[in-house]
């Protein structure tokens, strides 16, 4: 019987964990343990992907959790911790002779043993195996072949971001310039794009879209995610869902309105004035630091008005941290009574919200739920904001 699970597949531990002894700690630093606790207890996710699992220190922390019976390897891939399944991932940077610029990709493997094999394969091909999102000195297809040899999942990351992405800098017009299209399991949209925008590119129609947080902090976990219909929250079921096998599928993508993303609009990075796509200089401040926007870049790639196949709904949602006037103490009160941020954002009735927060804040949460608040678009590395 199929059930539905909330999934965020792109969470960073970051570099700080590698600069101290590996220890399961109760602090709120970005450790694997704290990410798992946040996802399970506060966010209400049932599956997460942590993309620094190629690092030996992360593997060591995971082994500690397993030995302490806090984490349990699952028969069909993934590792269970409380109410969440960990999917072991690695974000890597490709810049081979076929790339026009660096490209970030996400590689997921089913077991800690497979990830350790991957780590040993990566060691001589990287400058520092202990760091996040490191460049790998091998061509893109060789990486794809290795991931598939280890029975893994391969997904190009935040594909429209102006820096270090497939369409942002990596290729002129087509993913086939760099990748074997048959060895791609999904496409990650990134914060400044949604389904309708991406479906203007016909070569993407064959792939499932994923919307992930790309979180570098605990509060930003689940700012984007998806609802996936699977038999159970395991690695194998995730693979089936990405390929829509036997009824498994992404049911809904949840993401911030692309206008809230850091790179939606083409702007001058110096003064943040909107400029025409392709401009070489800002007319206002004369800076040459122009950051092309995702919306404009997609227009240059556009070859189709939309996918004829029905996509899952893309639901706009905003994390609670964006709500004006919702401070840490009030947030804690909400979580104590709403149990998880997921429940508060999507399900808690307005009359219940008003028991714990001011009516104006409750009204904002409801308006956000239905996409009714106005937004000032982001660009040039600066997030959009609610008006």
C-alpha positions as CSV (number, residue, x, y, z in Angstrom):
1,X,0.0,0.0,0.0
2,X,1.4,3.4,-1.0
3,X,1.7,6.2,1.5
4,X,2.8,9.8,1.3
5,X,6.0,11.2,2.7
6,X,7.6,14.7,3.0
7,X,11.1,14.7,1.5
8,X,14.0,17.2,1.4
9,X,17.0,15.8,-0.4
10,X,19.6,18.7,-0.3
11,X,20.9,19.5,3.2
12,X,24.5,20.7,3.9
13,X,26.4,19.9,7.0
14,X,29.1,22.4,5.9
15,X,32.7,22.8,6.8
16,X,32.7,23.4,10.5
17,X,32.1,19.7,11.5
18,X,35.4,18.8,9.9
19,X,37.4,21.2,12.1
20,X,36.6,19.5,15.4
21,X,36.6,16.0,16.8
22,X,33.7,13.9,15.7
23,X,31.3,13.7,18.6
24,X,27.6,13.3,19.0
25,X,26.6,16.6,20.6
26,X,23.5,18.3,22.0
27,X,24.6,21.7,20.6
28,X,22.8,23.3,17.6
29,X,25.9,23.2,15.4
30,X,25.3,21.6,11.9
31,X,26.2,18.0,12.7
32,X,24.6,15.0,11.1
33,X,22.9,14.2,14.4
34,X,21.4,17.7,14.9
35,X,20.2,17.7,11.2
36,X,18.4,14.4,11.7
37,X,16.8,15.6,15.0
38,X,15.7,18.8,13.4
39,X,14.2,17.1,10.4
40,X,12.4,14.4,12.5
41,X,11.2,16.4,15.6
42,X,10.6,20.0,14.4
43,X,10.3,20.0,10.6
44,X,8.1,16.9,10.2
45,X,10.0,15.4,7.3
46,X,10.1,11.6,6.7
47,X,13.1,11.5,4.4
48,X,16.1,13.7,4.0
49,X,19.2,13.7,1.9
50,X,22.5,15.0,3.5
51,X,25.0,15.8,0.8
52,X,28.2,15.7,2.8
53,X,28.1,11.9,3.5
54,X,31.2,11.3,1.3
55,X,33.3,12.9,4.1
56,X,35.0,10.4,6.4
57,X,34.0,12.5,9.5
58,X,30.4,12.3,8.6
59,X,30.6,8.5,8.0
60,X,32.3,8.2,11.4
61,X,29.5,10.1,13.1
62,X,26.9,7.9,11.4
63,X,28.7,4.8,12.5
64,X,28.5,6.1,16.1
65,X,24.8,6.5,15.7
66,X,24.4,3.0,14.4
67,X,26.6,1.5,17.2
68,X,24.4,3.4,19.7
69,X,21.3,1.9,18.1
70,X,20.1,5.5,17.3
71,X,20.3,4.8,13.6
72,X,19.2,1.6,11.8
73,X,20.4,0.7,8.2
74,X,17.3,-0.3,6.2
75,X,17.1,-3.4,4.0
76,X,16.0,-1.4,0.9
77,X,18.5,1.4,1.4
78,X,18.7,4.5,3.6
79,X,19.2,4.7,7.3
80,X,16.3,5.3,9.8
81,X,16.7,7.8,12.6
82,X,13.6,8.3,14.8
83,X,10.8,9.3,12.3
84,X,13.1,10.2,9.4
85,X,15.1,8.2,6.8
86,X,18.5,9.4,5.9
87,X,19.6,9.2,2.2
88,X,23.3,9.3,1.9
89,X,24.4,12.0,-0.6
90,X,27.4,13.9,-2.0
91,X,27.3,17.2,-3.8
92,X,30.2,17.4,-6.3
93,X,31.4,20.0,-8.7
94,X,32.2,19.1,-12.3
95,X,34.3,21.3,-14.7
96,X,35.6,19.0,-17.4
97,X,36.6,19.9,-21.0
98,X,32.9,19.8,-22.2
99,X,31.7,22.3,-19.6
100,X,31.4,26.0,-20.2
101,X,31.5,26.6,-16.4
102,X,31.3,24.6,-13.2
103,X,28.3,22.4,-12.6
104,X,27.1,21.0,-9.2
105,X,25.5,17.6,-9.1
106,X,23.9,15.4,-6.4
107,X,25.0,11.8,-6.0
108,X,23.0,9.5,-3.7
109,X,23.9,6.0,-2.6
110,X,21.8,3.3,-0.9
111,X,24.2,2.2,2.0
112,X,27.1,3.4,4.0
113,X,29.2,0.6,2.5
114,X,28.5,2.0,-1.0
115,X,29.2,5.5,0.1
116,X,32.5,4.4,1.6
117,X,33.4,2.8,-1.7
118,X,32.5,6.0,-3.4
119,X,34.7,8.0,-1.0
120,X,37.7,5.8,-1.8
121,X,37.1,6.3,-5.6
122,X,36.8,10.0,-5.1
123,X,40.0,10.5,-2.9
124,X,42.6,10.6,-5.8
125,X,40.2,12.7,-7.9
126,X,39.7,15.5,-5.4
127,X,42.0,18.0,-3.5
128,X,40.2,17.5,-0.1
129,X,37.8,14.7,0.5
130,X,36.8,16.2,3.9
131,X,35.2,19.4,2.4
132,X,31.7,20.0,1.0
133,X,30.9,20.5,-2.7
134,X,34.4,19.9,-3.8
135,X,35.5,19.8,-7.5
136,X,36.1,16.4,-8.9
137,X,38.8,16.0,-11.5
138,X,37.1,13.5,-13.8
139,X,34.7,14.0,-16.6
140,X,30.9,14.2,-16.0
141,X,30.0,10.9,-17.7
142,X,32.7,9.0,-15.8
143,X,31.1,10.2,-12.5
144,X,27.7,9.2,-13.8
145,X,29.0,5.7,-14.7
146,X,30.5,5.3,-11.2
147,X,27.3,6.4,-9.4
148,X,25.3,3.9,-11.5
149,X,27.9,1.1,-10.8
150,X,27.2,1.7,-7.1
151,X,23.4,1.5,-7.7
152,X,23.1,5.2,-7.0
153,X,20.9,8.2,-8.0
154,X,22.3,11.1,-10.1
155,X,20.6,14.5,-10.1
156,X,22.0,17.8,-11.5
157,X,21.7,20.4,-8.7
158,X,19.9,23.8,-8.8
159,X,20.1,23.7,-12.6
160,X,19.3,27.4,-13.3
161,X,21.4,29.2,-10.7
162,X,23.8,31.7,-12.4
163,X,26.8,30.1,-10.8
164,X,27.9,26.4,-10.7
165,X,24.9,24.9,-12.4
166,X,23.9,23.1,-15.6
167,X,22.1,25.9,-17.4
168,X,23.5,28.8,-15.4
169,X,27.0,28.5,-16.7
170,X,27.6,24.8,-17.5
171,X,26.3,24.4,-21.0
172,X,25.4,26.6,-24.0
173,X,21.9,25.1,-24.7
174,X,21.7,21.4,-23.8
175,X,22.5,19.0,-21.0
176,X,23.7,16.5,-23.6
177,X,26.8,18.7,-24.1
178,X,28.1,17.3,-20.7
179,X,25.9,14.4,-19.5
180,X,24.5,11.1,-20.6
181,X,20.8,11.9,-20.5
182,X,19.9,8.3,-19.8
183,X,21.9,8.3,-16.5
184,X,20.0,11.3,-15.0
185,X,17.3,10.3,-12.4
186,X,15.8,13.8,-11.8
187,X,16.3,17.5,-12.1
188,X,16.6,19.8,-9.1
189,X,14.9,23.2,-9.9
190,X,16.6,25.5,-7.3
191,X,15.0,28.4,-5.3
192,X,14.5,30.7,-8.3
193,X,12.6,28.4,-10.6
194,X,9.4,26.4,-10.5
195,X,7.8,23.7,-12.7
196,X,6.2,26.0,-15.2
197,X,9.4,27.8,-15.8
198,X,11.5,24.6,-16.2
199,X,9.0,23.0,-18.5
200,X,9.7,25.6,-21.2
201,X,12.7,23.5,-22.0
202,X,11.7,20.3,-23.9
203,X,14.7,18.2,-23.0
204,X,13.6,18.3,-19.3
205,X,10.2,16.8,-20.0
206,X,11.4,13.3,-19.5
207,X,12.6,13.9,-15.9
208,X,11.0,14.2,-12.5
209,X,11.5,17.6,-10.9
210,X,12.6,17.8,-7.3
211,X,12.4,20.9,-5.1
212,X,14.9,20.9,-2.2
213,X,16.0,23.4,0.4
214,X,19.7,23.5,-0.4
215,X,19.9,24.3,3.3
216,X,23.1,25.5,5.0
217,X,21.4,25.9,8.4
218,X,18.9,24.1,10.6
219,X,16.1,26.7,10.2
220,X,16.2,26.5,6.4
221,X,15.7,22.8,6.3
222,X,12.4,22.2,4.4
223,X,12.1,25.7,2.9
224,X,11.5,23.6,-0.3
225,X,10.6,19.9,-0.4
226,X,8.3,17.4,-2.1
227,X,5.5,15.0,-1.1
228,X,6.3,11.6,-2.5
229,X,4.0,8.6,-2.8
230,X,6.0,5.4,-1.9
231,X,5.5,2.1,-0.3
232,X,8.0,3.0,2.5
233,X,10.6,5.7,3.0
234,X,13.6,3.9,1.6
235,X,16.3,4.5,-1.0
236,X,14.8,1.9,-3.5
237,X,11.4,3.5,-3.2
238,X,12.8,6.9,-3.8
239,X,14.4,5.6,-7.0
240,X,11.1,4.1,-8.1
241,X,9.3,7.4,-7.4
242,X,11.8,9.4,-9.5
243,X,11.0,7.1,-12.4
244,X,7.3,6.8,-11.6
245,X,7.5,3.0,-11.3
246,X,4.5,1.0,-10.2
247,X,2.5,4.0,-9.0
248,X,5.3,5.6,-7.0
249,X,5.6,9.3,-7.8
250,X,6.2,12.9,-6.7
251,X,2.7,14.0,-5.7
252,X,3.4,17.7,-5.0
253,X,6.4,20.0,-5.2
254,X,6.5,22.6,-2.4
255,X,8.7,25.6,-2.9
256,X,9.2,29.3,-2.3
257,X,7.7,31.5,-5.0
258,X,10.7,31.9,-7.5
259,X,10.4,35.7,-6.9
260,X,11.8,35.0,-3.4
261,X,14.9,33.3,-4.8
262,X,18.3,35.1,-4.8
263,X,18.7,35.0,-8.6
264,X,15.3,35.4,-10.2
265,X,15.9,38.9,-11.7
266,X,18.9,40.1,-13.7
267,X,20.4,42.9,-11.6
268,X,23.6,44.9,-11.0
269,X,25.4,43.2,-8.1
270,X,26.8,46.5,-7.0
271,X,23.6,48.5,-6.6
272,X,20.9,45.8,-7.2
273,X,19.3,47.9,-10.0
274,X,17.4,45.6,-12.5
275,X,19.2,45.6,-15.9
276,X,18.5,44.0,-19.2
277,X,19.7,40.4,-19.6
278,X,23.0,40.3,-21.4
279,X,24.0,43.9,-20.4
280,X,27.7,44.4,-19.8
281,X,27.4,47.5,-17.6
282,X,24.9,49.1,-15.2
283,X,23.5,52.4,-16.4
284,X,23.0,53.6,-12.9
285,X,26.3,53.0,-11.2
286,X,28.4,51.8,-14.2
287,X,29.5,48.6,-12.5
288,X,30.2,45.6,-14.8
289,X,29.2,43.1,-12.1
290,X,25.9,42.0,-13.8
291,X,24.3,38.8,-12.4
292,X,21.9,37.3,-15.0
293,X,18.5,36.2,-13.6
294,X,17.0,32.7,-13.8
295,X,13.8,34.0,-15.5
296,X,15.8,35.7,-18.3
297,X,18.1,32.7,-18.8
298,X,15.2,30.4,-19.2
299,X,13.8,32.7,-21.9
300,X,17.0,32.2,-23.9
301,X,16.7,28.4,-23.7
302,X,12.9,28.3,-24.2
303,X,11.8,25.9,-27.0
304,X,8.4,24.8,-25.7
305,X,5.3,26.3,-24.1
306,X,4.9,23.6,-21.6
307,X,5.0,19.9,-21.0
308,X,2.1,18.0,-22.5
309,X,2.4,15.4,-19.7
310,X,0.7,16.5,-16.4
311,X,3.2,17.5,-13.8
312,X,2.6,17.4,-10.0
313,X,1.2,20.6,-8.6
314,X,3.9,23.1,-7.5
315,X,2.6,24.7,-4.3
316,X,4.2,28.0,-3.2
317,X,5.0,28.1,0.5
318,X,7.2,30.2,2.7
319,X,9.1,29.0,5.8
320,X,7.9,30.4,9.1
321,X,11.1,32.3,9.6
322,X,10.0,34.7,6.8
323,X,6.9,35.8,8.8
324,X,7.3,39.4,10.1
325,X,7.0,39.6,13.9
326,X,7.3,35.8,14.5
327,X,10.2,35.7,17.0
328,X,12.1,32.7,18.4
329,X,9.9,32.4,21.6
330,X,6.7,32.6,19.7
331,X,8.0,30.1,17.2
332,X,8.8,27.7,20.0
333,X,5.3,28.1,21.4
334,X,3.9,27.3,18.0
335,X,6.0,24.2,17.6
336,X,5.1,22.9,21.1
337,X,1.5,23.0,20.1
338,X,1.7,22.4,16.3
339,X,4.3,19.6,16.7
340,X,6.1,20.4,13.4
341,X,6.6,23.3,11.1
342,X,5.0,21.3,8.2
343,X,1.8,21.0,10.2
344,X,1.7,24.7,11.1
345,X,2.3,25.9,7.5
346,X,-0.1,23.6,5.8
347,X,-2.8,22.4,8.2
348,X,-3.2,24.3,11.5
349,X,-6.6,26.3,11.3
350,X,-6.5,30.0,11.7
351,X,-8.5,29.9,15.0
352,X,-5.9,27.5,16.4
353,X,-3.0,29.7,15.3
354,X,-4.6,32.7,17.0
355,X,-4.4,30.9,20.3
356,X,-0.6,31.2,20.2
357,X,0.2,34.2,17.9
358,X,-1.2,37.6,17.2
359,X,-4.1,37.6,14.7
360,X,-2.0,39.6,12.3
361,X,0.7,36.8,12.3
362,X,-2.0,34.1,12.0
363,X,-3.4,35.9,9.0
364,X,0.0,36.1,7.4
365,X,0.5,32.3,7.7
366,X,-2.9,31.7,6.1
367,X,-2.2,34.2,3.3
368,X,1.2,32.5,2.7
369,X,-0.6,29.1,2.6
370,X,-2.7,30.3,-0.2
371,X,-0.1,32.4,-2.0
372,X,-1.8,35.7,-1.5
373,X,1.1,37.9,-0.2
374,X,2.9,40.3,-2.5
375,X,6.6,39.8,-3.2
376,X,9.5,42.0,-4.2
377,X,11.7,39.9,-6.5
378,X,15.2,38.9,-5.6
379,X,18.3,39.0,-7.7
380,X,22.1,39.3,-7.7
381,X,22.4,37.1,-4.6
382,X,19.8,39.0,-2.6
383,X,16.7,37.1,-1.6
384,X,13.3,38.5,-2.5
385,X,11.1,39.7,0.3
386,X,7.4,39.9,1.3
387,X,5.9,43.3,0.9
